[in-house]
Amino acid sequence: MNETASDFQTTKELSDKYLLDLFNRYPVAFRYGVNELLFDQNNKQYIDFLAGVAVTNLGHSDPDIIEAIRNQIDKLMHTSNWFYSEEASRLAELLVLNTFPGKVFLCNSGTEAIEAAFKLARAYAEQKQVHDPVIISLHKSFHGRSVSGISLTGQKKLHTGFGKLLEGIEFVTPNNEEELVDVFEKFAGRVVAFIAEPILGESGIIPLNHGYMNLVRELTLENEALLILDEIQTGFGRTGTMFAFETYGFSPDVMVLAKGLGSGFPIGALIVAEKYQNVLAKGTHGTTYGGNHLGAAIAYETIRIMQTRDVLANVNSCSEIAFSRLNQMKQKNKIIKEIRGKGLHIGVELTVPSRPIAELCLEKGLIVNATGDTVIRIMPPLTISVQYLNEGLDILESVLDTQK
């Protein structure tokens, strides 16, 4: 059935009337999707360079994911964590086998996984009898929207309007080794954790270099502090390996996951290394929906697909094409300041605000994300074809060319 333009107007009016006005939405509502393509209420086609903010890594409407959902819905969706679950236990095993030895806490989102990590760090401080514990985080970081999440987030614009935030968090500049050493020395005996995204996403795709991260690992070991990696965005193939930490030569003590884990279904996970797996004791943390049968089955199928298809190979080959083309654009267009990132986690820093660029791209049928005020963030499905990758880059280039 052909839809009319009034369908979107109705959707917008209902949203404006009944939904809290918390999001600066773009003027489109999508009705369905197929892999790297989305279609709005008028059946207009868009190439998706956002993937639900690094969530739908396997694209839209993957048939194996749909089949896993159907099969599980026919059996069970939810019982609760008062009982054992075949789906949750199998998923936990798969996560541990593909990361590092330890145990898993399953929840509903990245924010909840961060909350669990924060409580773990505080509980660890209690066990060590550190009375004024310090957690080190990074300027420009982003760790969610809960009070603990924004307290850990190194962006002042997210700190205002909610009263006093949580204490005991110190911020350092990403990739500044001298500052890192200084903060560990200043709070010697009090540092209980260091938390970081391997690539800072919301601030405009800022990778942490290997030298810096190896120093982080050295200092956390020396100070018996937890190394917590937030791989909510970088996990599950986004950077060209299953997890970004794999390129560092070491594993973290704690890892936070979500987004791509559920292929669009809300699920999060906290993985805790063996040494620290008993820090959170029975009754000290929990969740109602986390690890439900349906979410766990979808996440298990997501990982299985990544392991049995050439997803990572596609990420790396498409990444080469994307970086090559973007650097060619940079050479001829002074509006492009820098190209950053890894895999299909790419930031294009501009000399002008990025929101108007994203809006123009949307008009032409390309979905990109404007972040960090002047950065266009490119995060297509990891299964994107070379054809649509190039077509999307063509649109981006044509838009940027109009801004010269």
Secondary structure, DSSP 4 states (H G I P E B T S, - for coil): ----THHHHHHHHHHHHHS-S-----S--EEEEEBTEEEETT--EEEESSHHHHT-TT-BS-HHHHHHHHHHHTT-S---TTS--HHHHHHHHHHHHTS-SEEEEEESSHHHHHHHHHHHHHHHHHHHT-SS-EEEEEBT----SSHHHHHH-B-GGGTTTS-S--SSEEEE-TT-HHHHHHHHHHTTTTEEEEEE-SEETTTT-EEPPHHHHHHHHHHHHHTT-EEEEE-TTTTTTTTSSSSGGGGTTS--SEEEE-GGGGTTS--EEEEEEGGGTTSS-TTSS--SSTT-HHHHHHHHHHHHHHHHSSHHHHHHHHHHHHHHHHHHHHHH-TTEEEEEEETTEEEEEESS-SHHHHHHHHHTTEE-EEETTTEEEE---TT--HHHHHHHHHHHHHHHHTT-
